[in-house]
Amino acid sequence: MADGSAALTATRTACPYCGVGCGVIGATAAGVRAVAISGDAAHPANHGRLCSKGTALGATVSLAGRLLEPTIQRRAASWDEATSLVARRFRETIARHGPDSVAFYVSGQLLTEDYYVANKLMKGFIGSGNIDTNSRLCMASAVVAHKQAFGADLVPGCYEDLDLADLVVFSGHNAAWTHPVLFRRMEAAKARGQKHVVIDPRRTDTAEGADLHLALAPQSDVRLWNGLLADLIRRGAIDADFLRDHVDGYAAMVAALDEDDQSPSAVAADCGVALADLQTFFDLFAAHPRTVSLFSMGANQSAQGVAKGLAIINAHLATGRIGKPGACPFSITGQPNAMGGRETGGMANTLAGHMDFSPEERDRVARFWGAPNTARAPGLKAIDMFEAVRDGRIKALWVMATNPAVSLPASGAVREALDRCPFVVVSDCVETDTTAFADVKLPALAWGEKDGTVTNSERRISRQRALFPPPGQARADWRIIADVAAAMGFDGFGWPHAASVFREWARLTAYENHGRVLNLEGLTRLDPQAYDALEPVQWPVDSQGRGRARLFEDGRFQTANGRARLVPVRPRGPAEATSDQFPMALNTGRIRDQWHTMTRTGLAPDLCRHAPEPYVEVHPDDATAVGLTDGALARVMTTRAEAVAVAKLSDRQRRGSLFMPMHWTDAFAPAGRANALVAPMTDQASGQPEFKHTPARIGAYRETWKGFFLAREPAVVVDPELVWRRTP
C-alpha cells in the first residue's frame, strides 16, 4: 500500500527474529535498497512495538556477504548446472546406499512454504525421515511434553493471557532479552498488580524487576515443580472436578511424588534456594488461579527438558489452570517460524500436519502426496544426524538457512563431519562458517525478499512479504527445493507461486481430519490475491476463516479419549556432573541485541555496542580463586574445546557457574565460539542438547599486549595464535 509521501511504498511484513512474530512496516522507494522500519500497530502480536533488533532491521538489508550466484567447488555456475548436480548426486547416493544415506538439516528461519516442500521431498519422495531442524536445539523438549500431556504438539495459550494473568512464572526464560516486546506487555500488566516469579540460576534483567527470583541450582527444575505440586496437594489447592472430568493419571502422579521427600525444607535444600523464598513461590502459585507459566530455553535445553516441561504442565493440569483466560503453561518459541516447522513436519520424528509414523497416519500422508514410498519411521535427530555424517552413514547432506558449524554443540566435531562428508550442499543467503564446507552453494532469498508465511508462539500465522526484488540470482528456498525434486524425477513439485504451496499445505491439514486441532480448512481456497492480503490468524482456522485464540476451553484434548494426561517425572542430575578437573557448570545462551550466529545482526553497528565481543560471566569469588580480574581475557575449558573471552565479574552469576553467549563465529571472533565447548548430551526422548550445563573450568589467559586496527572493510586475520574480535 502506498503511504503517499516521497514515492515511498509501505509494506506490511513480519519480523525475522524471535517467536513473538511482530508485525513490521517497511517503507521503500523503487530502485533503492534501503528501508525505513516501523512497528505495525495493526498487528495483534506487537501492536506497533519493536525491540532493538527489529528496529535495526534497516541496517541489515545490504548485500554485504551475500550469496548471489550458485557455485560448484567455489566456481560460478548456472542454476541449471547446480540443480542438475545436486539432483544427480542425491539420486546416485540413494541408488547406491539407500534413502537413509542422505539428509536435510533445515531451520526456523525458513518460511512455512519452504519447510513444507523440503519435508515433502525428503519424507514423501526420497522416503527417509532424515530431515531435522535447528528447532531441535530450542523447542524439541516442549514438543514431546505437549504430545505426552495433550496428545499433540499444542500450545494452549495466547498473548492475551499474558495481560490477564495475575501471576506469571518465567521458568528458564529471560524474556527481557529474548522476547522484549512481550516482556514490555507484561511490565505494563505488572504495573497493574501482576506478580512475577523468575526461576533461573542467573539474576537476569527479567529477574531484576521480579517480585521473586529463585536462583535455583542448575538442573533442579523438576525437583522444584514436583515440590510445588506436592504442596498444592497438601493444601487441597487442586481442582478435583477438572481432574475427574478431563485428566487421567492423578493417582499414579500422587504415588510417584510420594517416592521423594516433598517437604519444603527438603525441596529448598535440593534446589539451593532459601526456604522462605520457596514458600513464597508456593504461596503465590496457590493464591493466583490465573497463572501463566512461561518456559523457554532454560527449561528445554537440558537432558531432562521433557521432564521439566511435563512438571510445569502437571502443576497446571492438577489445578485446572489451562484453557482459561490468564491461565496456561506456555512454551515460548525462539525462532520466527519454529512453530511453522513443527506444523509441517520439519522435525525428524514427525510427519506433516501433526501426524506421526503410525501406519494409519503414514498412509494418510502418502495418499495425499501420491507418494507410496513415504518414510515409515522417524529419521535421525540433529545430534545423531551429524554423528552419522561424521562416521560415514550419511553421504550427502543439504543444509538450509542455518549454521551448524557454529550453533550445534561440540561444533568442532560438526566441522569434522562436514569436512568428511562426500557431498555437502548449503542453500543460504550469506556466507557462513558452514558454507566453507559446501561443495555446492545455492543463493537463497533473505528477509526483505522472501514471500510466504510464518507462525509465531501463539499459533498466529502472519505473512512475510517482499520489500525488494531478488538480488543477483537468489531464489526462494521452496523454489530451489522444488527444482531439485523435479530434476530427481519426482512429480508434485510444480507450484507456480508460494500461494499454491501454502494452499496445498492447508489442504493437508484438513485432509481426513477427524479431530486434529491443527486444521487450516478456512485457508484451503486462498487464491494469490487473497494470500497476498492474508491478515494474521491463529490456527485452528474454521471453514469461515476464523481462528481460535485459546485451546482446550472445552476441556477436550487430542488424545484417544479426549482427556489430558498427568505424566509423573522424577528429578535427576545433569547429564555430566562437575568434577575436580572441571568444577564449574557452563551455561550458554543469547544476549539482548544479537541473533543466532550474527549473519544479520552483525551487520548493524548499533546492535554490536551492547556486547561488542565474547564474554564469560563469572561470580567474583570464583574469579578471585583463579586470579581472574574484570575485563581481562579468560580461558574457558571443557572436555570438548577451549575458548577465550573477556571476563565479566558479576554477583548476578551463581557461584560455581559460568555463562557465555553463543553468537560469535569465525567471522567475528573465532576464539570466542561458545558452542564448541558444549558436550553433545541430549534428552533421550526429545534429542534436545543440554546447552545449559557442561562441566568446565576457567582461568586467566594472561595476555601480554592488546591493540586495535581500524579499516573500512572487514580485515582478514590469518595468525592462528592471535586472539581477535571484529566489531562493526
C-alpha positions in Angstrom: 0.0 0.0 0.0 1.3 3.5 -0.8 1.7 6.0 2.0 1.6 8.9 -0.3 4.9 10.6 0.7 8.1 10.9 -1.4 7.1 8.0 -3.6 7.6 5.5 -0.7 5.8 2.2 -0.6 4.9 0.8 2.8 4.7 -2.9 3.0 3.3 -4.9 6.0 5.5 -7.9 6.8 6.8 -9.8 9.8 10.0 -9.6 11.8 12.5 -12.4 11.2 13.9 -12.8 14.7 12.2 -14.3 17.7 9.0 -16.2 18.1 6.9 -13.2 19.2 6.2 -12.7 15.5 6.0 -8.9 15.5 4.4 -7.1 12.6 6.7 -4.7 10.8 6.1 -2.0 8.2 8.9 -1.4 5.7 8.9 1.8 3.7 10.9 1.5 0.5 11.5 3.5 -2.7 11.7 1.9 -6.1 15.3 1.1 -7.2 16.8 1.9 -3.8 18.0 -0.9 -1.5 17.1 0.8 1.8 14.1 0.6 4.1 12.7 2.6 6.9 11.3 0.3 9.6 8.4 0.9 12.0 6.2 -1.4 14.0 2.8 -2.4 12.6 0.2 -1.0 15.0 -2.5 -3.2 13.5 -0.6 -6.5 14.1 -2.0 -8.2 17.2 1.3 -9.7 18.3 3.1 -6.4 19.0 0.6 -3.5 18.5 3.4 -1.4 16.9 6.1 -2.2 19.4 9.5 -3.3 18.2 12.7 -4.4 20.1 16.2 -3.2 19.4 16.8 -6.0 16.8 13.5 -5.3 14.9 14.1 -1.6 15.0 17.6 -2.1 13.4 16.3 -4.3 10.5 17.0 -1.4 8.1 20.7 -1.7 8.8 20.8 -5.4 7.8 19.5 -5.3 4.2 22.7 -4.5 2.4 24.2 -7.1 0.1 27.4 -7.4 2.1 28.5 -11.0 2.4 25.5 -12.2 0.3 25.5 -15.3 -1.9 24.3 -14.0 -5.2 25.0 -16.9 -7.6 25.3 -20.7 -7.5 28.8 -22.0 -7.1 30.3 -25.5 -7.5 33.6 -26.0 -5.7 33.9 -22.2 -5.4 33.4 -21.5 -9.2 30.4 -19.8 -10.5 27.7 -22.0 -12.1 24.3 -21.6 -13.7 21.2 -22.7 -11.8 20.6 -25.5 -14.3 24.1 -26.9 -13.7 23.9 -26.6 -9.9 20.4 -28.0 -9.7 21.3 -30.9 -12.0 24.5 -31.7 -10.0 22.6 -31.7 -6.7 19.8 -33.9 -8.1 22.3 -36.4 -9.7 24.5 -36.7 -6.6 21.5 -37.3 -4.3 20.0 -39.8 -6.8 23.3 -41.7 -7.1 23.8 -41.8 -3.4 20.3 -43.1 -2.8 20.7 -45.7 -5.5 24.0 -47.0 -4.1 23.4 -46.7 -0.3 19.7 -46.3 0.2 17.5 -43.3 1.1 18.8 -43.1 4.7 22.3 -42.2 3.3 21.1 -38.6 2.6 19.8 -35.9 4.9 18.5 -32.4 5.1 19.2 -30.1 8.1 16.8 -27.1 8.0 15.9 -24.1 10.0 13.3 -22.0 11.8 14.5 -19.2 9.5 12.7 -20.9 6.6 9.1 -19.9 5.8 6.3 -22.5 6.2 6.2 -23.0 2.4 9.9 -23.8 2.4 9.6 -26.2 5.3 6.6 -28.0 3.6 8.4 -28.5 0.3 11.6 -29.8 2.0 9.6 -32.2 4.1 7.6 -33.4 1.2 10.7 -34.1 -0.8 12.7 -35.9 1.9 9.9 -37.9 3.8 7.5 -38.3 0.9 9.5 -38.9 -2.2 13.1 -39.7 -1.1 11.4 -41.9 1.5 13.6 -41.1 4.5 12.9 -39.4 7.8 16.3 -37.8 7.7 15.1 -34.2 7.8 15.6 -32.3 11.1 15.6 -28.6 12.0 17.7 -26.3 14.2 14.5 -26.1 16.3 15.7 -29.4 17.7 18.1 -27.1 19.7 15.4 -25.0 21.2 11.8 -26.4 21.1 12.1 -30.2 20.8 11.6 -30.9 24.5 8.4 -28.8 24.7 7.1 -30.6 21.6 7.4 -34.0 23.3 6.0 -32.7 26.6 2.9 -31.4 24.7 2.4 -34.6 22.9 2.7 -36.7 26.1 0.3 -34.5 28.0 -2.1 -33.2 25.4 -1.9 -35.8 22.6 -0.3 -33.4 20.1 2.1 -30.5 20.0 -0.4 -27.9 21.0 0.4 -24.6 22.7 -2.7 -23.8 24.8 -2.5 -20.1 25.4 -2.3 -16.8 23.6 -0.7 -13.4 24.3 -3.9 -12.1 25.7 -3.3 -14.5 28.6 -0.1 -12.5 29.5 -2.3 -9.5 30.0 -5.0 -11.3 32.0 -2.8 -13.4 34.3 -2.4 -12.4 38.0 0.9 -14.3 38.2 3.5 -15.0 35.5 6.2 -17.6 36.2 9.3 -17.3 34.0 10.9 -20.7 34.0 14.3 -20.5 32.4 13.1 -17.5 30.4 15.0 -14.2 30.3 12.1 -12.5 28.4 13.6 -9.0 28.9 16.3 -10.0 26.4 14.9 -12.8 24.3 11.2 -11.7 23.9 11.4 -8.0 24.8 8.1 -6.9 23.2 6.1 -9.5 25.2 8.1 -8.5 28.3 7.1 -4.9 27.9 3.5 -6.1 27.7 3.9 -8.0 31.0 5.7 -5.0 32.6 2.5 -3.0 31.9 0.4 -5.7 33.5 2.8 -5.7 36.5 2.2 -2.0 37.0 -1.5 -3.0 37.3 -0.6 -5.6 40.0 0.5 -8.7 38.2 3.1 -10.7 40.1 6.3 -12.0 38.5 8.4 -15.0 39.6 11.6 -15.9 37.8 13.2 -19.3 38.1 16.7 -19.1 36.8 20.2 -19.7 38.2 21.2 -16.3 36.9 19.9 -12.9 38.1 18.9 -11.8 34.6 17.3 -8.5 33.6 14.0 -10.3 33.9 14.8 -11.3 37.4 15.9 -7.9 38.5 12.4 -6.5 38.4 10.6 -9.6 39.6 8.7 -10.0 42.8 10.6 -13.2 43.5 13.8 -14.7 42.0 14.6 -18.3 42.7 18.2 -18.7 41.8 17.9 -22.5 41.8 20.8 -24.9 41.4 21.4 -26.0 37.8 19.1 -28.7 36.5 16.9 -28.8 39.7 13.8 -27.6 38.0 11.9 -30.9 38.1 12.5 -31.1 41.9 11.1 -27.6 42.3 7.9 -28.1 40.2 7.3 -31.6 41.8 7.6 -29.9 45.2 5.1 -27.3 44.2 2.6 -29.9 43.0 3.1 -31.8 46.3 2.5 -28.6 48.2 -0.7 -27.9 46.3 -2.0 -31.3 47.0 -1.3 -30.9 50.7 -3.2 -27.6 50.7 -6.1 -29.0 48.9 -5.5 -26.5 46.1 -6.0 -28.9 43.3 -9.1 -28.8 41.0 -10.8 -32.1 41.8 -13.6 -31.5 39.3 -11.3 -30.8 36.5 -9.2 -33.8 37.3 -12.3 -36.0 37.4 -13.8 -34.8 34.2 -10.7 -34.1 32.0 -7.4 -35.6 33.2 -6.0 -39.1 33.6 -3.2 -40.3 35.8 -3.7 -38.4 39.1 -3.4 -41.5 41.4 -0.1 -42.5 39.6 1.1 -39.0 40.0 0.5 -38.9 43.7 2.2 -42.2 44.2 5.2 -41.1 42.2 5.5 -37.9 44.2 5.4 -39.9 47.4 8.6 -41.6 46.4 10.6 -38.5 47.3 10.7 -36.3 50.4 8.5 -33.4 49.3 8.7 -31.3 52.4 9.5 -27.7 51.7 12.8 -27.9 53.6 14.0 -30.9 51.5 12.9 -29.3 48.2 14.6 -26.0 49.1 17.8 -27.7 50.1 17.9 -29.7 46.9 17.2 -26.7 44.7 19.7 -24.5 46.6 17.2 -21.8 47.4 16.1 -20.2 50.7 13.2 -22.0 52.4 11.4 -18.6 52.8 11.7 -17.9 49.1 10.5 -21.4 48.2 7.5 -21.0 50.5 6.7 -17.6 48.9 6.6 -19.2 45.5 4.3 -21.9 46.7 2.0 -19.3 48.4 1.9 -17.1 45.2 1.0 -20.1 43.0 -1.7 -21.3 45.3 -3.2 -17.8 45.7 -3.4 -16.9 42.0 -5.6 -19.2 39.9 -4.9 -17.1 36.8 -1.3 -18.1 36.3 0.8 -18.3 33.2 4.0 -20.3 33.3 6.3 -19.3 30.5 9.0 -21.8 29.8 11.8 -21.5 27.3 15.4 -22.4 26.7 16.4 -22.7 30.3 13.9 -25.5 30.6 14.1 -27.0 27.2 17.9 -27.1 26.6 18.5 -30.0 29.0 18.9 -33.7 29.1 15.8 -33.6 31.2 14.0 -31.0 29.2 10.9 -33.1 28.5 10.6 -33.8 32.3 10.9 -30.1 33.0 8.1 -29.3 30.6 5.9 -32.1 31.9 6.5 -31.0 35.5 5.2 -27.5 34.7 2.2 -28.9 32.7 1.4 -31.2 35.6 1.0 -28.3 38.0 -1.4 -26.6 35.6 -3.4 -29.7 34.8 -3.8 -30.6 38.5 -5.1 -27.1 39.3 -7.2 -26.7 36.2 -5.1 -23.8 35.0 -5.4 -24.4 31.3 -7.9 -23.4 28.6 -9.0 -20.4 30.7 -8.3 -16.7 30.3 -5.0 -15.8 32.0 -4.1 -19.4 32.9 -1.9 -21.8 30.9 1.5 -23.4 30.6 3.1 -21.5 27.7 6.1 -22.8 25.8 7.6 -19.6 24.2 9.4 -20.3 20.9 12.8 -18.9 20.0 12.7 -18.5 16.2 10.2 -16.7 13.9 9.0 -19.9 12.3 9.9 -22.7 14.8 6.1 -23.3 15.0 5.7 -23.5 11.3 8.5 -26.1 11.1 6.8 -28.1 13.8 3.5 -28.0 11.9 4.9 -29.1 8.6 7.0 -32.0 9.9 10.3 -30.3 9.9 11.4 -32.5 12.8 12.8 -36.0 12.1 10.3 -37.7 14.4 7.0 -36.3 12.9 5.2 -36.2 9.6 3.4 -33.1 8.3 0.2 -31.8 9.8 1.0 -33.0 13.4 0.8 -36.6 12.1 3.3 -39.3 13.2 4.5 -42.6 11.8 1.7 -44.8 12.8 0.6 -46.9 9.8 -2.7 -45.1 9.6 -1.2 -41.6 9.7 1.7 -42.5 7.4 -0.8 -44.0 4.9 -2.9 -40.8 5.0 0.0 -38.5 4.2 1.3 -40.9 1.5 -2.1 -40.9 -0.2 -2.4 -37.1 0.0 1.0 -36.7 -1.6 0.7 -39.5 -4.1 4.0 -40.8 -2.6 3.8 -44.5 -1.9 7.4 -44.5 -0.7 6.7 -42.1 2.1 9.0 -42.8 5.1 7.7 -45.4 7.5 9.9 -44.4 10.5 11.4 -41.4 12.1 14.8 -40.2 10.9 17.9 -39.0 12.8 17.6 -36.1 15.1 20.2 -33.3 14.7 23.0 -34.6 17.0 22.7 -38.1 15.7 22.4 -36.9 12.2 25.8 -35.1 12.3 27.3 -38.1 14.0 26.1 -40.2 11.1 27.6 -37.7 8.7 30.9 -38.0 10.7 31.0 -41.8 10.7 30.0 -42.1 7.0 26.5 -43.4 7.2 25.2 -40.2 5.7 27.0 -39.4 2.5 25.1 -36.4 1.1 23.8 -33.6 3.2 21.8 -30.4 2.4 21.9 -27.6 5.0 19.3 -24.9 4.5 19.3 -21.5 6.2 21.3 -22.4 9.3 24.9 -22.5 10.5 25.5 -25.8 12.3 29.3 -25.3 12.2 28.7 -22.7 15.0 25.3 -23.4 16.5 25.4 -27.2 17.3 27.1 -28.4 20.5 30.6 -29.9 20.1 30.9 -27.8 16.9 34.4 -29.0 16.3 33.1 -32.5 15.7 30.4 -31.0 13.5 33.1 -29.3 11.3 34.9 -32.6 11.1 31.7 -34.3 10.0 31.1 -31.6 7.3 34.7 -31.9 6.1 34.4 -35.7 5.8 31.1 -35.7 4.0 31.4 -36.7 0.3 28.8 -34.2 -0.8 27.6 -31.1 1.1 25.1 -28.6 -0.3 24.3 -25.3 1.5 21.5 -23.0 0.5 21.7 -19.8 2.4 21.5 -16.0 1.8 25.0 -15.3 3.2 28.5 -16.8 3.6 28.8 -18.5 7.0 31.2 -20.8 8.8 29.1 -23.7 7.3 29.3 -22.6 3.7 33.1 -23.0 3.9 32.4 -26.8 3.8 30.0 -26.7 0.9 30.6 -28.5 -2.5 27.6 -26.6 -3.8 26.3 -23.2 -2.6 22.9 -22.1 -3.6 21.9 -18.5 -3.2 18.6 -18.1 -1.3 16.4 -15.0 -0.6 16.9 -13.1 2.7 14.4 -11.3 4.8 13.1 -8.4 2.8 13.0 -10.5 -0.3 11.1 -13.6 0.9 7.4 -14.1 0.4 5.4 -16.5 2.5 4.1 -17.3 6.0 5.5 -17.8 9.5 3.7 -19.0 12.7 4.5 -17.4 16.0 4.4 -18.7 19.6 0.7 -18.2 20.0 -0.1 -20.2 16.8 -0.6 -17.0 14.8 0.1 -17.2 11.0 1.5 -14.0 9.5 2.7 -13.0 6.1 6.3 -12.2 5.4 6.2 -10.0 2.3 9.0 -8.9 -0.1 10.3 -5.4 0.2 12.9 -5.7 -2.6 13.3 -7.7 -5.8 15.5 -10.8 -5.6 19.2 -9.7 -5.8 21.5 -11.4 -8.3 20.4 -15.0 -8.9 18.9 -15.6 -5.4 15.8 -17.7 -5.3 13.1 -18.7 -2.8 14.1 -21.8 -0.8 10.9 -23.6 -1.7 11.6 -23.0 -5.4 15.2 -24.3 -5.0 14.0 -27.5 -3.4 11.2 -28.0 -5.9 13.6 -27.6 -8.8 15.9 -30.2 -7.3 12.9 -32.5 -6.7 11.8 -32.2 -10.4 15.4 -32.8 -11.5 15.4 -36.0 -9.5 12.3 -37.1 -11.5 9.6 -36.6 -8.9 6.1 -35.2 -9.7 4.1 -33.0 -7.5 6.6 -30.1 -7.1 5.3 -27.8 -9.9 3.8 -25.0 -7.9 3.7 -21.6 -9.8 4.0 -19.4 -6.7 4.1 -19.5 -2.9 0.4 -19.2 -2.6 -0.1 -22.6 -4.3 2.4 -24.2 -1.9 0.5 -22.7 1.1 -2.8 -23.9 -0.3 -1.6 -27.5 -0.6 -0.2 -27.3 2.9 -3.5 -26.1 4.2 -5.4 -28.8 2.4 -3.1 -31.4 4.0 -4.0 -30.2 7.5 -7.7 -30.6 6.6 -7.4 -33.9 4.8 -9.3 -36.7 6.6 -9.2 -34.5 9.7 -11.4 -36.2 12.4 -10.1 -34.3 15.4 -6.6 -33.0 14.8 -6.5 -29.5 16.2 -4.1 -28.3 13.6 -6.6 -27.6 10.8 -6.4 -24.7 8.3 -9.6 -25.6 6.5 -10.6 -22.0 6.1 -7.4 -21.2 4.2 -7.5 -24.0 1.7 -9.1 -21.9 -1.1 -6.8 -18.8 -1.0 -6.0 -17.5 -4.4 -2.9 -15.5 -4.9 -4.7 -12.2 -4.2 -6.3 -13.5 -1.0 -3.0 -15.0 0.0 -1.2 -11.7 -0.5 -3.8 -9.9 1.6 -3.9 -12.5 4.3 -4.3 -11.0 7.8 -2.7 -12.6 10.9 -4.8 -15.5 12.1 -4.4 -18.2 14.7 -4.9 -21.8 14.0 -7.1 -23.8 14.0 -8.9 -21.9 11.3 -12.5 -22.9 10.7 -14.3 -23.1 7.4 -15.3 -19.4 7.7 -11.6 -18.4 8.1 -12.0 -17.7 11.8 -9.1 -18.6 14.1 -9.1 -19.7 17.7 -7.0 -17.9 20.4 -7.2 -20.3 23.2 -7.2 -24.1 23.1 -8.8 -26.7 25.5 -11.5 -24.3 26.7 -14.0 -27.2 26.5 -11.6 -29.5 28.5 -11.1 -31.8 25.5 -7.6 -32.7 24.4 -6.2 -34.5 21.3 -5.8 -37.9 23.0 -7.8 -41.0 22.1 -10.2 -40.5 25.0 -10.1 -36.7 24.9 -8.5 -36.4 28.3 -5.2 -34.9 29.2 -2.5 -37.0 30.9 -0.6 -36.3 34.0 2.9 -37.8 33.4 5.0 -38.5 36.5 8.6 -37.3 36.3 11.5 -37.8 38.6 14.3 -35.4 39.3 17.8 -36.3 38.3 21.2 -34.7 38.0 22.8 -33.2 34.9 23.9 -35.5 32.1 27.5 -34.8 33.0 28.4 -33.9 36.6 31.1 -31.4 37.5 34.4 -32.9 38.8 37.6 -31.8 40.4 39.1 -31.3 36.9 36.0 -29.4 35.6 34.4 -28.0 38.7 32.1 -25.4 37.2 28.8 -25.5 35.2 28.9 -23.7 31.8 25.6 -22.3 30.6 25.4 -20.8 27.1 22.6 -18.6 25.8 21.5 -15.5 23.9 22.1 -11.8 24.6 19.7 -8.9 24.0 20.9 -7.4 20.7 22.4 -10.3 18.8 20.6 -13.1 16.9 21.9 -16.7 16.4 25.2 -16.6 14.6 25.2 -12.8 13.8 24.7 -13.3 10.0 22.1 -10.5 10.1 22.5 -8.6 13.4 26.3 -8.5 12.9 25.7 -6.1 10.0 24.2 -3.4 12.3 26.8 -1.4 14.3 24.1 -0.3 16.8 23.4 -3.9 17.8 27.1 -4.6 18.4 27.5 -1.9 21.1 25.7 -3.7 23.9 28.2 -6.6 23.9 31.0 -5.9 21.3 32.9 -9.1 22.0 32.6 -12.5 23.5 32.5 -12.6 27.3 32.2 -15.1 30.1 30.2 -14.1 33.2 31.6 -15.4 36.4 31.0 -14.8 40.1 33.7 -12.6 41.8 34.5 -15.3 44.3 35.2 -17.8 41.6 37.2 -15.3 39.6 39.4 -14.4 42.6 40.1 -18.1 43.2 41.8 -18.4 39.8 43.4 -15.0 39.7 41.0 -13.5 37.2 40.2 -9.8 37.1 37.3 -8.0 35.5 37.9 -7.1 31.8 40.8 -9.5 31.4 40.8 -12.3 29.0 39.7 -15.6 30.4 40.3 -19.1 29.1 37.3 -21.4 29.4 37.9 -25.2 29.0 35.8 -28.3 28.8 36.4 -31.8 27.6 35.5 -30.7 24.1 37.4 -27.5 23.4 38.6 -24.2 24.9 37.6 -20.6 24.2 38.9 -17.2 25.1 36.5 -14.5 26.2 36.5 -11.3 28.3 35.8 -11.9 31.9 32.8 -10.1 33.3 32.7 -10.4 37.1 29.1 -10.3 38.4 27.2 -11.4 41.5 24.3 -12.0 39.1 26.0 -15.2 38.3 25.6 -18.1 40.7 28.8 -19.3 42.4 30.2 -22.4 40.6 28.5 -21.4 37.3 29.6 -19.6 34.1 27.6 -18.0 31.3 28.8 -17.4 27.8 26.8 -16.1 24.8 26.6 -18.4 21.8 26.6 -15.9 18.9 30.2 -15.4 17.8 31.7 -17.0 14.7 34.9 -17.3 12.7 34.0 -14.0 11.0 33.8 -12.1 14.3 35.8 -13.9 17.0 37.0 -17.5 16.2 38.5 -18.0 19.7 35.2 -17.0 21.3 32.9 -19.7 19.9 30.9 -20.9 22.9 29.1 -24.0 21.5 32.4 -25.7 20.6 32.7 -26.1 24.4 29.3 -27.8 24.9 29.1 -31.6 25.2 26.5 -33.2 22.9 24.5 -34.7 25.7 20.7 -34.9 24.8 17.3 -35.6 26.3 16.6 -39.2 25.4 13.0 -38.5 24.4 13.4 -35.2 22.5 17.0 -35.3 21.3 17.5 -31.7 22.6 21.0 -30.9 23.7 22.0 -29.8 27.2 23.3 -26.4 26.4 22.7 -25.2 30.0 25.2 -27.5 31.8 28.6 -28.5 30.6 31.4 -29.2 33.2 34.1 -26.6 32.7 37.0 -24.7 34.3 38.1 -21.2 33.9 41.5 -19.4 34.3 43.3 -16.3 33.3 44.5 -16.1 29.7 47.3 -13.7 30.7 47.6 -11.7 27.5 50.8 -9.8 27.1 49.6 -7.0 24.8 46.4 -5.5 23.2 45.8 -3.4 20.2 43.2 -2.3 17.7 43.0 -1.9 14.0 40.6 0.3 12.0 39.6 -0.5 8.5 36.8 0.5 6.0 36.3 -3.2 5.0 36.5 -6.4 7.1 40.1 -7.3 7.6 41.3 -10.9 7.3 43.4 -12.1 10.3 45.5 -15.1 9.4 47.6 -15.6 12.5 46.0 -18.6 14.3 47.8 -17.7 17.6 46.2 -14.3 17.7 43.0 -13.8 19.8 41.0 -11.2 17.9 37.5 -9.8 17.6 35.8 -7.9 14.8 33.2 -5.3 15.7 31.4 -3.2 13.1 
